[in-house]
Amino acid sequence: MILSIESSCDDSSIAITRLSDKKLLFHRKISQEEEHSVYGGVVPELAARLHAVALPKILEETKHFFKELKAVAVTNEPGLAVSLVEGVVMAKALCVSLSLPLLPINHLKGHIYSLFLEQPTKFPMDILLVSGGHTEVLHVKDYDKIEILATTLDDSFGESFDKVAKMLGLGYPGGPIVERYAKDGDSSRFKFTIPLHNSPKLAFSYSGLKNQVRLEIEKQQNLDEKTKSDICASFQKTAVEHLMQKLKKAYKNTSIKNFGVVGGASANLYLREKLEKFCLEKHTSLHMAPLKYCSDNAAMIGRCGVDAYKLGKFINIGKIEIYPKSKEFIKV
């Protein structure tokens, strides 16, 4: 079995995955949403202190698996440096005390593997990764060959939802709150401009849209619940349409056998609906992680760790480093 640890941001999580059949035998996550919500976003130092309390608490529940462990997998990039440290220090301590090899795992690669929990991989696959810090279109050939086809020029898809929620005073995390408000809103009330609408560039941008929302909020004399819902609905419609326009441009003359969507923001049901329609029109198989495994979790790190173990991606515990920004993927 592999014990996996995820602590890249504000979720403390540990999982146990069986090597032979990829079966998820244990998974627990402790969220820090309540503690960070009062600040409207993640406070790195607070996140680190909470990881230091939560991770040992979860680890205590896995002790009966220790004798059957073959390796420890841990997220070491990308993420908040102070948060990553907590998971990596625990992983190193476990490897020393249990005489186990260590597997460093890229957090974004972990999200890709959230599509394959308890099942084989289906590479090659094109993937839309949408999270609080990333918006990328990837072409994944195998574990080692991942090309970035498009990325964001500024804010990410998920980050823009968080910022809109904060501007409206709705709370944190913003993604699910904005989506909930949008369900009761009129998406045609506010005419936000779709970013890079006339640009031939295959890229994403959300800073301008975020600014449009800010200006609209400032114009409102009565920011009642109905207006908040209409702003959320109009924003969500525009944010998703921007994604879909660029995806349609990227694959206008290209066929795709398998297309996946991963990352915390991939739990947005409005986005999923649009992607289902897109893939249906392209005669493409759409792959989505279960909703409970879209956000950061150790189950995806463990599933990625299974393939890393079989490929021998071990590292000396004295040489593992932390990379706040991802260094592995190839941009083309």
C-alpha positions as CSV (number, residue, x, y, z in Angstrom):
1,M,0.0,0.0,0.0
2,I,0.9,3.7,-0.4
3,L,0.3,6.3,2.2
4,S,-0.3,9.7,0.5
5,I,-0.3,13.2,2.0
6,E,-1.8,16.4,0.6
7,S,-1.2,19.8,2.2
8,S,-0.6,22.2,-0.7
9,C,-3.1,24.8,0.4
10,D,-5.8,24.7,3.1
11,D,-6.9,21.1,3.1
12,S,-5.2,18.5,5.3
13,S,-5.6,15.0,3.8
14,I,-4.1,11.5,4.0
15,A,-5.1,8.4,2.0
16,I,-4.1,4.8,1.8
17,T,-4.1,3.2,-1.7
18,R,-3.5,-0.5,-2.5
19,L,-0.9,-1.0,-5.2
20,S,-2.2,-4.2,-6.8
21,D,-5.7,-2.9,-7.8
22,K,-5.6,0.9,-7.0
23,K,-8.3,0.4,-4.3
24,L,-8.7,3.4,-2.0
25,L,-8.7,1.8,1.4
26,F,-8.7,5.0,3.6
27,H,-9.3,8.7,2.9
28,R,-9.8,11.6,5.2
29,K,-9.7,15.3,4.7
30,I,-9.9,18.1,7.2
31,S,-10.9,21.4,5.7
32,Q,-9.8,24.8,7.0
33,E,-12.6,26.8,5.2
34,E,-14.3,27.9,8.5
35,E,-11.0,29.3,9.9
36,H,-10.1,31.2,6.7
37,S,-13.6,32.4,5.8
38,V,-13.4,35.3,8.3
39,Y,-10.5,36.7,6.2
40,G,-12.1,36.1,2.8
41,G,-9.3,33.9,1.6
42,V,-6.5,31.6,2.7
43,V,-4.0,33.0,5.2
44,P,-0.7,31.0,4.6
45,E,0.7,31.2,8.1
46,L,-2.7,30.1,9.6
47,A,-2.9,27.3,7.1
48,A,0.5,26.0,8.1
49,R,-0.4,26.0,11.8
50,L,-3.7,24.2,11.1
51,H,-1.9,21.5,9.0
52,A,0.5,20.9,11.9
53,V,-2.5,20.0,14.1
54,A,-4.7,18.2,11.6
55,L,-2.2,16.0,9.8
56,P,-1.0,14.1,12.9
57,K,-4.6,13.7,13.9
58,I,-5.5,12.0,10.6
59,L,-2.3,9.9,10.6
60,E,-3.3,8.4,14.0
61,E,-6.2,6.7,12.2
62,T,-3.9,5.0,9.7
63,K,-1.5,3.3,12.1
64,H,-3.0,-0.2,11.5
65,F,-1.8,0.1,7.8
66,F,1.8,0.8,8.6
67,K,3.1,-2.8,8.4
68,E,1.8,-3.1,4.8
69,L,3.1,0.2,3.4
70,K,5.5,0.1,0.5
71,A,6.1,3.9,0.1
72,V,5.0,7.4,1.1
73,A,3.7,9.8,-1.6
74,V,3.6,13.5,-0.8
75,T,2.7,16.7,-2.7
76,N,5.8,18.9,-3.0
77,E,4.7,21.2,-5.8
78,P,3.0,23.6,-6.5
79,G,1.3,25.3,-3.6
80,L,1.8,27.5,-0.6
81,A,5.4,26.9,0.6
82,V,4.5,27.0,4.3
83,S,1.7,24.4,3.7
84,L,3.8,22.1,1.5
85,V,6.4,22.0,4.2
86,E,4.0,20.5,6.7
87,G,3.2,17.5,4.5
88,V,6.8,17.0,3.3
89,V,8.2,17.0,6.8
90,M,5.6,14.4,7.9
91,A,6.4,12.3,4.8
92,K,10.2,12.4,5.5
93,A,9.6,11.4,9.2
94,L,7.5,8.4,8.2
95,C,10.0,7.3,5.6
96,V,12.8,7.4,8.2
97,S,10.9,5.7,11.0
98,L,9.3,3.0,8.8
99,S,12.2,2.5,6.3
100,L,10.1,3.4,3.3
101,P,11.0,5.1,0.0
102,L,9.6,8.5,-0.8
103,L,7.6,9.6,-3.9
104,P,7.4,13.4,-4.6
105,I,4.1,14.2,-6.4
106,N,3.1,17.2,-8.5
107,H,-0.2,18.5,-7.2
108,L,-1.5,19.3,-10.7
109,K,-0.6,15.8,-11.9
110,G,-2.5,14.6,-8.8
111,H,-5.6,16.4,-10.1
112,I,-5.2,14.6,-13.5
113,Y,-5.2,11.3,-11.7
114,S,-8.4,12.2,-9.8
115,L,-10.0,10.9,-13.0
116,F,-8.6,7.4,-12.5
117,L,-9.4,6.7,-8.8
118,E,-9.7,2.9,-8.5
119,Q,-9.4,2.4,-12.2
120,P,-6.7,2.3,-15.0
121,T,-5.4,5.4,-16.7
122,K,-6.8,6.3,-20.1
123,F,-3.9,8.2,-21.7
124,P,-3.5,10.0,-24.1
125,M,-6.1,12.5,-23.0
126,D,-6.7,16.3,-23.3
127,I,-7.6,17.9,-20.1
128,L,-9.0,21.2,-18.9
129,L,-7.5,22.0,-15.4
130,V,-9.5,24.6,-13.5
131,S,-8.7,25.4,-9.9
132,G,-8.1,28.3,-7.6
133,G,-4.7,28.9,-8.9
134,H,-4.6,27.4,-12.4
135,T,-6.5,27.4,-15.7
136,E,-4.8,25.3,-18.3
137,V,-5.5,23.0,-21.3
138,L,-3.1,20.0,-21.2
139,H,-2.3,17.3,-23.6
140,V,-1.3,14.3,-21.5
141,K,0.5,11.5,-23.3
142,D,1.6,9.6,-20.2
143,Y,2.9,10.1,-16.7
144,D,6.0,11.9,-17.9
145,K,4.8,13.7,-21.0
146,I,2.4,16.6,-20.3
147,E,2.2,19.6,-22.6
148,I,0.5,22.9,-21.7
149,L,-1.5,23.9,-24.8
150,A,-3.0,27.0,-23.2
151,T,-2.8,28.8,-19.8
152,T,-4.1,32.0,-18.1
153,L,-2.5,35.3,-18.6
154,D,-3.5,36.5,-15.1
155,D,-6.2,35.3,-12.8
156,S,-7.5,31.7,-12.9
157,F,-11.1,30.6,-13.4
158,G,-11.5,29.5,-9.8
159,E,-9.7,32.5,-8.4
160,S,-12.1,34.9,-10.2
161,F,-15.0,33.2,-8.5
162,D,-13.4,33.7,-5.1
163,K,-12.7,37.3,-5.8
164,V,-16.3,38.0,-7.1
165,A,-17.7,36.4,-3.9
166,K,-15.4,38.6,-1.8
167,M,-16.5,41.8,-3.6
168,L,-20.1,40.8,-3.0
169,G,-19.4,40.0,0.6
170,L,-20.7,36.4,0.1
171,G,-17.9,34.5,2.0
172,Y,-15.2,31.9,1.3
173,P,-14.7,29.7,-0.7
174,G,-16.3,31.7,-3.4
175,G,-16.8,29.0,-6.1
176,P,-19.7,27.1,-4.6
177,I,-21.3,30.3,-3.1
178,V,-21.3,32.1,-6.5
179,E,-22.7,29.0,-8.2
180,R,-25.5,28.8,-5.6
181,Y,-26.4,32.4,-6.0
182,A,-26.3,32.1,-9.8
183,K,-29.0,29.4,-9.8
184,D,-31.5,32.1,-8.7
185,G,-30.2,34.8,-10.9
186,D,-30.9,36.4,-14.3
187,S,-27.8,35.7,-16.4
188,S,-28.8,38.2,-19.0
189,R,-29.3,41.2,-16.7
190,F,-25.6,42.3,-16.8
191,K,-23.8,42.3,-20.1
192,F,-20.2,41.5,-19.2
193,T,-17.7,41.4,-22.1
194,I,-16.2,38.0,-22.8
195,P,-12.4,38.2,-22.3
196,L,-10.2,37.9,-25.4
197,H,-13.3,37.5,-27.5
198,N,-11.7,38.8,-30.7
199,S,-8.2,37.7,-29.9
200,P,-6.6,34.9,-31.9
201,K,-4.5,34.0,-28.9
202,L,-5.2,30.7,-27.3
203,A,-5.1,31.8,-23.7
204,F,-7.3,32.7,-20.8
205,S,-7.7,35.9,-18.9
206,Y,-10.0,36.7,-15.9
207,S,-8.6,40.0,-14.5
208,G,-10.6,42.1,-16.9
209,L,-13.9,40.3,-16.2
210,K,-13.3,40.6,-12.4
211,N,-12.8,44.3,-12.9
212,Q,-16.1,44.6,-14.9
213,V,-17.9,43.0,-12.0
214,R,-16.2,45.3,-9.5
215,L,-17.4,48.4,-11.5
216,E,-20.9,47.0,-11.8
217,I,-21.1,46.4,-8.0
218,E,-19.9,50.0,-7.4
219,K,-22.7,51.3,-9.6
220,Q,-25.4,49.6,-7.7
221,Q,-27.3,51.8,-5.3
222,N,-29.2,48.8,-3.8
223,L,-27.1,45.6,-3.7
224,D,-30.0,43.4,-2.6
225,E,-30.0,39.6,-2.7
226,K,-31.7,39.6,-6.2
227,T,-29.0,41.9,-7.6
228,K,-26.3,39.7,-6.1
229,S,-27.8,36.7,-7.7
230,D,-28.1,38.4,-11.1
231,I,-24.4,39.5,-10.9
232,C,-23.3,36.0,-10.0
233,A,-25.4,34.5,-12.8
234,S,-24.1,37.0,-15.4
235,F,-20.5,36.6,-14.2
236,Q,-20.7,32.8,-14.2
237,K,-22.2,32.7,-17.7
238,T,-19.4,35.0,-19.1
239,A,-16.6,33.2,-17.2
240,V,-17.7,29.8,-18.6
241,E,-18.4,31.1,-22.1
242,H,-14.8,32.4,-22.2
243,L,-13.5,28.9,-21.4
244,M,-15.8,27.3,-24.0
245,Q,-14.9,29.8,-26.8
246,K,-11.2,29.1,-26.4
247,L,-11.8,25.3,-26.2
248,K,-13.8,25.4,-29.4
249,K,-11.1,27.4,-31.0
250,A,-8.4,25.0,-29.9
251,Y,-10.2,21.9,-31.2
252,K,-12.0,23.5,-34.2
253,N,-10.2,21.2,-36.7
254,T,-9.0,18.5,-34.3
255,S,-10.7,15.4,-33.1
256,I,-10.4,14.3,-29.5
257,K,-11.0,10.7,-28.3
258,N,-10.9,11.5,-24.5
259,F,-11.3,14.8,-22.8
260,G,-11.2,15.4,-19.0
261,V,-11.9,18.2,-16.7
262,V,-10.2,18.4,-13.3
263,G,-9.5,20.8,-10.4
264,G,-11.6,22.2,-7.6
265,A,-13.6,24.5,-10.0
266,S,-14.5,21.5,-12.2
267,A,-17.2,20.8,-9.6
268,N,-19.2,23.7,-11.1
269,L,-22.3,22.1,-12.5
270,Y,-22.9,24.9,-15.0
271,L,-19.4,24.3,-16.5
272,R,-20.0,20.5,-16.5
273,E,-23.2,21.0,-18.5
274,K,-21.4,23.1,-21.1
275,L,-18.5,20.6,-21.4
276,E,-21.0,17.7,-21.8
277,K,-22.6,19.5,-24.7
278,F,-19.2,20.3,-26.3
279,C,-18.0,16.7,-26.1
280,L,-21.3,15.4,-27.4
281,E,-20.9,17.7,-30.5
282,K,-17.3,16.5,-30.9
283,H,-18.2,12.8,-30.4
284,T,-15.7,12.8,-27.5
285,S,-15.7,10.9,-24.3
286,L,-15.9,13.3,-21.3
287,H,-14.2,12.2,-18.1
288,M,-14.9,14.0,-14.8
289,A,-13.8,13.2,-11.3
290,P,-16.5,12.4,-8.6
291,L,-17.6,15.8,-7.1
292,K,-16.1,14.9,-3.7
293,Y,-12.6,14.4,-5.2
294,C,-12.5,17.6,-7.4
295,S,-11.0,19.7,-4.7
296,D,-7.6,19.0,-3.1
297,N,-7.4,15.6,-1.6
298,A,-4.9,12.8,-0.8
299,A,-6.8,10.2,-2.8
300,M,-5.7,11.7,-6.1
301,I,-2.1,12.0,-4.8
302,G,-2.2,8.3,-3.8
303,R,-3.6,7.3,-7.2
304,C,-0.8,9.2,-8.9
305,G,1.6,7.7,-6.4
306,V,0.7,4.2,-7.6
307,D,1.9,5.0,-11.1
308,A,4.9,6.8,-9.7
309,Y,5.8,3.7,-7.7
310,K,5.6,1.4,-10.7
311,L,7.8,3.8,-12.7
312,G,10.4,4.1,-9.9
313,K,10.0,7.8,-9.3
314,F,11.6,7.7,-5.8
315,I,13.7,10.4,-4.3
316,N,16.3,10.5,-1.5
317,I,14.6,12.1,1.5
318,G,17.5,14.5,1.8
319,K,17.0,15.8,-1.7
320,I,13.3,16.4,-1.9
321,E,12.6,20.1,-2.4
322,I,9.5,22.3,-2.3
323,Y,8.4,24.2,-5.4
324,P,5.6,26.8,-4.9
325,K,5.3,27.0,-8.7
326,S,5.1,23.9,-10.8
327,K,8.3,23.0,-12.7
328,E,7.4,19.8,-14.5
329,F,5.0,20.6,-17.4
330,I,6.2,21.5,-20.9
331,K,4.7,24.6,-22.5
332,V,4.4,24.4,-26.3
